Amino acid sequence: MRRLLLIAAAAVGLAGCSPTIASRVQSFSSPEFQIAGRTFAVSPAGPQGRSLAFETYANVLETRLADRGLAFSSGRARADTYIAMSYSSDGGRTFTEIVPVYAPVGGGHVFNQGVVFGPGGPRPFTSVGYVRPTMAVVGHEPVQRTVFTRQLRLIFTDARTGRVLHERTAISQGGGGGFDQVALCMIEAVTEDFPGQPGLTRVVEVPTERCMAR
């Protein structure tokens, strides 16, 4: 039973129970993109905009970007810059990994015998001690692992000309298949260091506890 528990623990660790959500964030900007003097509004890039989930994520995104100096209009019609937001999670990729099996090794009672010398001359003695076992790899087992790819994309466009001014994409991978499980962490990642240096890819790690609803 203990052996099975140790295998199960290893499988859970491989399934994506990580203390952080790591996202690869990349951005591109046109030369005329600037924050000052512009008003922004978040809009859906597809049918997701009709969901309450989208409204929730849009509100979080606005708060994050407002903290970075963006001015948001009271309505989409009044904004001169649209932020089209889209998000997705794929069906996952399943493969088999060989993981180590841990079990206690060694240890137990230890008997010592010898001779002690005292006023009455030599005298034999026997003592009993105990040595703790140590955990060691005793074998390997195949474990199936499914990794999902989650993506969050932002496209900034000029409301008058329709010209794309700025693009940001965050991609993460892990054992959680639903985007909702990592949404808040990925929004935090994609807005970190905004607008950032265009053309570079950064890895942003966000503690998983921040993915929980606030």
C-alpha positions as CSV (number, residue, x, y, z in Angstrom):
1,M,0.0,0.0,0.0
2,R,2.8,2.4,0.9
3,R,4.5,1.7,-2.4
4,L,1.3,2.5,-4.3
5,L,0.8,5.7,-2.3
6,L,4.3,6.8,-3.2
7,I,3.6,6.1,-6.9
8,A,0.4,8.1,-6.6
9,A,2.1,11.0,-5.0
10,A,4.6,11.1,-7.8
11,A,1.8,11.1,-10.4
12,V,0.0,13.9,-8.7
13,G,3.2,16.0,-8.8
14,L,3.6,15.3,-12.5
15,A,0.0,16.3,-13.2
16,G,0.7,19.9,-12.7
17,C,0.4,20.7,-9.0
18,S,2.9,23.5,-9.2
19,P,3.3,26.4,-6.7
20,T,3.4,28.8,-9.7
21,I,1.8,29.2,-13.1
22,A,4.5,29.9,-15.7
23,S,3.4,31.8,-18.8
24,R,5.4,32.6,-21.9
25,V,4.5,36.2,-22.7
26,Q,5.3,37.9,-26.0
27,S,4.4,41.3,-27.3
28,F,4.6,43.3,-30.5
29,S,4.0,47.0,-31.0
30,S,3.7,49.4,-33.9
31,P,5.9,52.5,-33.8
32,E,2.9,54.8,-33.1
33,F,1.5,52.8,-30.2
34,Q,1.4,54.9,-27.0
35,I,-0.7,54.9,-23.8
36,A,-0.9,58.7,-23.1
37,G,-3.8,60.5,-24.6
38,R,-5.7,57.3,-25.5
39,T,-8.9,55.8,-24.0
40,F,-9.4,52.1,-24.0
41,A,-12.2,49.5,-23.9
42,V,-12.1,45.7,-23.7
43,S,-14.1,43.9,-26.3
44,P,-14.5,40.2,-27.2
45,A,-12.7,38.7,-30.1
46,G,-15.5,36.2,-30.7
47,P,-18.6,34.7,-29.1
48,Q,-17.0,34.5,-25.7
49,G,-18.1,38.1,-25.1
50,R,-21.7,36.9,-24.4
51,S,-20.6,35.0,-21.3
52,L,-20.4,36.1,-17.7
53,A,-16.9,34.6,-17.5
54,F,-15.7,37.0,-20.2
55,E,-17.2,40.0,-18.2
56,T,-15.3,38.8,-15.1
57,Y,-12.0,38.4,-16.9
58,A,-12.5,41.8,-18.7
59,N,-13.0,43.5,-15.4
60,V,-9.8,42.0,-14.0
61,L,-7.9,43.0,-17.1
62,E,-9.2,46.6,-16.9
63,T,-8.1,46.8,-13.3
64,R,-4.6,45.5,-14.1
65,L,-4.1,47.8,-17.0
66,A,-5.5,50.8,-15.3
67,D,-2.8,50.3,-12.6
68,R,-0.3,50.6,-15.5
69,G,-1.7,54.0,-16.6
70,L,-4.3,53.1,-19.2
71,A,-7.5,55.2,-19.2
72,F,-10.7,53.3,-19.8
73,S,-13.8,54.9,-21.2
74,S,-17.3,54.5,-19.7
75,G,-18.5,52.8,-22.9
76,R,-17.0,51.0,-26.0
77,A,-18.4,53.7,-28.4
78,R,-16.4,56.4,-26.6
79,A,-13.0,54.6,-26.7
80,D,-10.5,55.3,-29.4
81,T,-8.6,52.0,-28.8
82,Y,-10.2,48.6,-28.5
83,I,-8.6,45.7,-26.7
84,A,-9.9,42.4,-28.2
85,M,-9.4,39.6,-25.6
86,S,-9.7,35.9,-26.5
87,Y,-8.7,32.9,-24.5
88,S,-8.6,29.1,-25.0
89,S,-7.5,25.7,-23.7
90,D,-6.8,22.7,-25.9
91,G,-7.8,19.1,-25.4
92,G,-4.5,18.2,-23.9
93,R,-1.6,15.9,-24.9
94,T,-1.3,12.6,-23.1
95,F,1.9,10.7,-22.8
96,T,3.6,8.2,-20.5
97,E,6.5,9.0,-18.2
98,I,8.6,6.6,-16.1
99,V,8.7,7.8,-12.6
100,P,10.7,6.5,-9.6
101,V,9.1,4.4,-6.9
102,Y,10.3,5.3,-3.4
103,A,10.2,3.0,-0.4
104,P,11.9,2.7,3.0
105,V,15.2,0.9,2.8
106,G,17.5,-0.5,5.6
107,G,17.2,0.4,9.2
108,G,15.9,-1.7,12.1
109,H,17.4,-3.0,15.3
110,V,21.2,-3.3,15.7
111,F,22.9,-5.6,18.2
112,N,26.3,-4.7,19.5
113,Q,28.5,-7.0,21.6
114,G,31.9,-6.4,23.2
115,V,33.9,-6.4,26.3
116,V,34.2,-3.6,28.9
117,F,37.0,-3.4,31.5
118,G,36.2,-2.3,35.0
119,P,37.4,-2.7,38.6
120,G,36.3,-6.3,38.5
121,G,38.1,-7.1,35.3
122,P,36.8,-7.6,31.8
123,R,33.0,-8.2,31.4
124,P,31.0,-9.0,28.2
125,F,28.1,-6.7,27.2
126,T,25.3,-6.7,24.7
127,S,23.4,-3.6,23.5
128,V,20.4,-3.0,21.2
129,G,19.9,0.1,19.1
130,Y,17.6,1.2,16.4
131,V,18.5,2.8,13.0
132,R,15.8,4.6,11.0
133,P,15.2,3.4,7.5
134,T,16.0,5.8,4.6
135,M,13.8,6.5,1.6
136,A,15.4,5.3,-1.6
137,V,14.4,4.5,-5.2
138,V,13.4,0.9,-5.4
139,G,12.1,0.8,-8.9
140,H,10.2,2.6,-11.6
141,E,6.6,2.7,-12.8
142,P,4.9,4.1,-16.0
143,V,2.5,7.0,-15.2
144,Q,0.3,8.7,-17.7
145,R,0.4,12.5,-17.8
146,T,-1.9,14.9,-19.7
147,V,-0.6,18.4,-20.4
148,F,-3.0,21.2,-21.5
149,T,-2.0,24.3,-23.3
150,R,-3.8,27.5,-22.3
151,Q,-3.6,30.8,-24.3
152,L,-4.7,34.3,-23.6
153,R,-4.4,36.9,-26.4
154,L,-4.9,40.7,-26.4
155,I,-5.0,42.8,-29.6
156,F,-5.1,46.6,-29.4
157,T,-6.6,48.3,-32.4
158,D,-7.3,51.9,-33.4
159,A,-11.1,52.4,-33.3
160,R,-11.0,54.8,-36.2
161,T,-8.6,53.1,-38.6
162,G,-8.8,49.5,-37.5
163,R,-5.0,49.4,-37.5
164,V,-3.4,46.9,-35.0
165,L,-1.3,48.9,-32.6
166,H,-0.2,46.2,-30.1
167,E,-0.4,42.5,-29.6
168,R,0.2,40.4,-26.4
169,T,0.0,36.7,-26.0
170,A,0.5,34.5,-22.9
171,I,0.8,30.7,-23.2
172,S,1.0,28.3,-20.2
173,Q,1.0,24.5,-19.9
174,G,-0.1,22.3,-17.0
175,G,-2.4,19.6,-15.7
176,G,-5.4,21.8,-15.5
177,G,-7.6,21.6,-18.6
178,G,-9.9,24.6,-18.0
179,F,-8.9,28.1,-18.7
180,D,-10.9,29.2,-15.7
181,Q,-8.4,27.4,-13.4
182,V,-5.6,29.7,-14.5
183,A,-7.4,32.8,-15.9
184,L,-6.4,35.2,-13.1
185,C,-2.8,34.1,-13.1
186,M,-2.5,34.4,-16.9
187,I,-4.1,37.9,-16.9
188,E,-1.6,38.9,-14.3
189,A,1.2,37.5,-16.4
190,V,0.1,39.1,-19.7
191,T,-0.1,42.5,-18.0
192,E,3.1,42.3,-16.1
193,D,5.7,44.9,-17.3
194,F,3.1,46.3,-19.8
195,P,3.8,47.4,-22.5
196,G,7.2,45.8,-22.2
197,Q,9.9,45.5,-24.9
198,P,8.3,44.4,-28.2
199,G,9.5,41.3,-29.8
200,L,10.9,39.6,-26.7
201,T,9.5,36.6,-25.0
202,R,9.4,36.6,-21.2
203,V,8.6,33.8,-18.8
204,V,6.4,35.2,-16.0
205,E,5.7,33.0,-13.0
206,V,2.6,33.8,-10.8
207,P,1.8,31.9,-7.5
208,T,-1.1,29.5,-8.0
209,E,-2.9,31.0,-5.0
210,R,-3.5,34.1,-7.0
211,C,-5.5,32.1,-9.5
212,M,-8.2,31.7,-6.9
213,A,-11.2,34.1,-7.1
214,R,-10.7,37.3,-5.2
